[in-house]
Amino acid sequence: MWLDNLLEEPLVYRLKTRLLSFGRRNVRDFLREFPSPPGHERVLDVGCGIGGHADAFATATLYVGIDENAGYVKYASARHGRRFVAMNATRIAFADGTFDLVFAAGLFHHLSDDQARAAAREMTRVTKETGATLIIDAVLPVLWNVPGRLLCRLDRGRHVRTVASLAALLANDGFQLHLGNIQGSFPYQRAVFLRCPCRP
């Protein structure tokens, strides 16, 4: 689809997120305020795009963003001055237990079920045993939310799931539903899944 190809360009993608990604700032605020485990100094942002969430971790000792789009990575590096690497989420080239916090925001509706399972496993693998792994993703809104459903249909991601189906997909890797929707996301619905062995 020509629009999908156009959105592969960083500047076009940035314009689209500014105009149509309603509530994206609320996601950044959620990440900034998330009560992470002690020692949350090393952060991995999986599927980072153009680095829109990097500023939420200004005080982190290490922040790394990965995305398979090399153009996004180059743009993010120049704009944010942090470490960004071209890398596929299903094959994360970091050692086991490298990071205190690993998260993906807005990635999983772009992944097939097999890819999503592989990415969840990789994210878990590179998270410290005392760390936290977060998946934040757009899910199919309730029937009356017509604008939200329309935006889901127009999205490049071809795998927008219901909360229940995404929960089932992630359950085998130890993720639990943490929040059904981040406040202020309307007309989107953004669910949060958490895997955090350090908590009961």
C-alpha positions as CSV (number, residue, x, y, z in Angstrom):
1,M,0.0,0.0,0.0
2,W,1.5,3.4,-1.0
3,L,0.6,5.0,2.3
4,D,2.4,2.3,4.3
5,N,5.5,2.9,2.1
6,L,5.2,6.7,2.7
7,L,5.0,6.2,6.5
8,E,8.4,4.4,6.3
9,E,9.9,7.9,5.9
10,P,10.8,9.3,9.4
11,L,9.5,12.9,8.7
12,V,6.2,11.6,7.3
13,Y,5.8,9.2,10.2
14,R,6.5,12.0,12.7
15,L,3.9,14.2,11.0
16,K,1.3,11.4,11.2
17,T,2.0,10.8,14.9
18,R,1.6,14.5,15.7
19,L,-1.7,14.7,13.8
20,L,-3.4,11.3,14.4
21,S,-1.8,9.4,17.3
22,F,-4.2,10.7,19.9
23,G,-3.1,10.1,23.5
24,R,0.5,9.3,22.6
25,R,1.7,11.9,25.2
26,N,-0.3,10.0,27.8
27,V,1.7,6.8,26.9
28,R,5.0,8.8,27.5
29,D,3.6,10.1,30.8
30,F,2.6,6.6,31.8
31,L,6.1,5.3,31.1
32,R,7.7,8.2,33.0
33,E,5.6,7.6,36.1
34,F,5.6,3.8,35.9
35,P,6.7,2.4,39.3
36,S,9.6,0.3,38.1
37,P,11.7,-2.0,40.2
38,P,14.6,-0.5,42.1
39,G,17.6,0.0,39.9
40,H,15.7,0.9,36.8
41,E,18.7,2.4,35.2
42,R,19.1,0.3,32.1
43,V,16.1,0.6,29.7
44,L,15.4,-1.0,26.3
45,D,12.7,0.4,24.0
46,V,11.6,-2.3,21.5
47,G,10.1,-1.0,18.3
48,C,11.2,2.5,19.2
49,G,10.2,4.1,15.9
50,I,11.6,7.6,15.8
51,G,12.3,7.7,19.5
52,G,9.1,9.3,20.7
53,H,9.5,7.8,24.2
54,A,13.2,8.4,24.8
55,D,12.5,11.6,26.8
56,A,10.6,9.6,29.4
57,F,13.9,8.1,30.5
58,A,16.1,11.2,30.6
59,T,17.5,10.1,34.0
60,A,18.3,6.5,33.0
61,T,21.9,5.4,33.0
62,L,21.4,3.6,29.8
63,Y,18.6,3.9,27.3
64,V,18.6,1.9,24.0
65,G,16.0,2.0,21.4
66,I,15.7,-0.7,18.7
67,D,13.7,-0.7,15.5
68,E,14.1,-2.7,12.3
69,N,13.6,0.5,10.2
70,A,17.1,1.9,9.8
71,G,15.8,5.3,8.6
72,Y,13.8,5.6,11.9
73,V,16.9,4.7,13.9
74,K,19.1,7.2,12.1
75,Y,16.5,10.0,12.6
76,A,16.0,9.1,16.3
77,S,19.8,9.1,16.9
78,A,20.2,12.6,15.4
79,R,17.1,14.0,17.2
80,H,17.6,12.6,20.7
81,G,21.3,11.9,21.0
82,R,20.7,8.5,22.7
83,R,21.7,5.1,21.5
84,F,19.4,3.6,18.8
85,V,20.2,0.4,16.9
86,A,18.6,-1.2,13.8
87,M,17.4,-4.6,15.1
88,N,14.5,-6.9,14.8
89,A,12.3,-7.4,17.9
90,T,12.2,-11.2,17.4
91,R,16.0,-11.4,17.5
92,I,17.3,-9.0,20.1
93,A,21.1,-9.0,20.0
94,F,21.7,-8.4,23.7
95,A,22.8,-10.8,26.4
96,D,20.3,-12.4,28.9
97,G,19.4,-10.1,31.8
98,T,20.9,-6.9,30.4
99,F,18.1,-4.5,31.2
100,D,16.1,-3.4,34.2
101,L,13.1,-2.3,32.2
102,V,12.2,-3.6,28.7
103,F,9.1,-2.2,27.0
104,A,7.4,-2.1,23.6
105,A,4.8,0.6,23.0
106,G,2.7,0.3,19.8
107,L,4.6,-2.6,18.3
108,F,2.6,-5.8,18.8
109,H,-0.3,-4.9,16.5
110,H,2.3,-4.9,13.7
111,L,3.3,-8.5,14.5
112,S,1.7,-11.8,13.6
113,D,1.0,-14.2,16.5
114,D,4.2,-16.1,15.9
115,Q,6.2,-12.9,15.7
116,A,4.5,-11.5,18.8
117,R,5.3,-14.6,20.8
118,A,9.0,-14.5,19.7
119,A,9.3,-10.8,20.5
120,A,7.7,-11.4,24.0
121,R,10.2,-14.2,24.7
122,E,13.1,-12.1,23.5
123,M,12.0,-9.1,25.6
124,T,11.7,-11.4,28.7
125,R,15.1,-13.0,28.0
126,V,17.0,-9.7,28.1
127,T,15.2,-8.4,31.2
128,K,16.9,-8.9,34.5
129,E,15.3,-11.4,36.9
130,T,14.4,-8.5,39.2
131,G,13.3,-6.3,36.3
132,A,10.0,-5.5,34.5
133,T,8.8,-6.1,31.0
134,L,6.0,-4.0,29.6
135,I,3.9,-4.3,26.5
136,I,1.7,-1.4,25.7
137,D,-0.4,-1.8,22.6
138,A,-3.5,-0.6,20.7
139,V,-6.4,-3.1,21.1
140,L,-9.8,-3.2,19.4
141,P,-12.1,-0.7,21.2
142,V,-15.6,-1.5,22.2
143,L,-18.3,-1.5,19.5
144,W,-19.7,2.0,20.3
145,N,-16.2,3.5,19.8
146,V,-16.7,4.0,16.0
147,P,-13.8,6.5,15.6
148,G,-11.4,4.2,17.4
149,R,-12.4,1.2,15.3
150,L,-12.0,3.2,12.1
151,L,-8.5,4.3,13.2
152,C,-7.6,0.7,13.9
153,R,-8.8,-0.3,10.3
154,L,-6.6,2.5,8.9
155,D,-3.5,1.6,10.9
156,R,-0.5,0.0,9.2
157,G,-0.7,-2.7,11.8
158,R,-2.7,-5.6,10.5
159,H,-2.9,-7.5,13.8
160,V,-5.0,-5.3,16.1
161,R,-6.4,-7.7,18.7
162,T,-9.0,-7.6,21.5
163,V,-7.7,-7.2,25.0
164,A,-8.7,-10.9,25.6
165,S,-6.9,-12.2,22.6
166,L,-3.7,-10.3,23.3
167,A,-3.8,-11.4,26.9
168,A,-4.2,-15.0,25.8
169,L,-1.3,-14.6,23.3
170,L,1.0,-13.3,26.0
171,A,0.0,-15.4,28.9
172,N,2.4,-18.3,28.3
173,D,5.3,-15.9,28.6
174,G,4.1,-14.7,32.0
175,F,2.5,-11.4,31.1
176,Q,-0.6,-10.3,32.9
177,L,-3.1,-7.5,32.1
178,H,-1.9,-4.5,34.2
179,L,-4.3,-1.8,32.8
180,G,-7.2,-2.1,30.3
181,N,-6.6,1.3,28.9
182,I,-4.2,4.2,29.5
183,Q,-6.2,7.2,30.5
184,G,-6.5,9.8,27.8
185,S,-6.1,7.4,24.9
186,F,-9.5,8.0,23.3
187,P,-10.4,7.2,20.6
188,Y,-7.7,4.6,20.8
189,Q,-7.7,2.0,23.5
190,R,-4.2,1.1,24.7
191,A,-3.8,-1.9,27.0
192,V,-0.8,-2.5,29.2
193,F,0.6,-6.0,30.0
194,L,3.3,-6.5,32.6
195,R,5.7,-9.3,33.4
196,C,7.5,-8.6,36.7
197,P,8.8,-11.5,38.7
198,C,9.9,-9.2,41.5
199,R,6.3,-8.6,42.5
200,P,3.8,-11.0,44.1
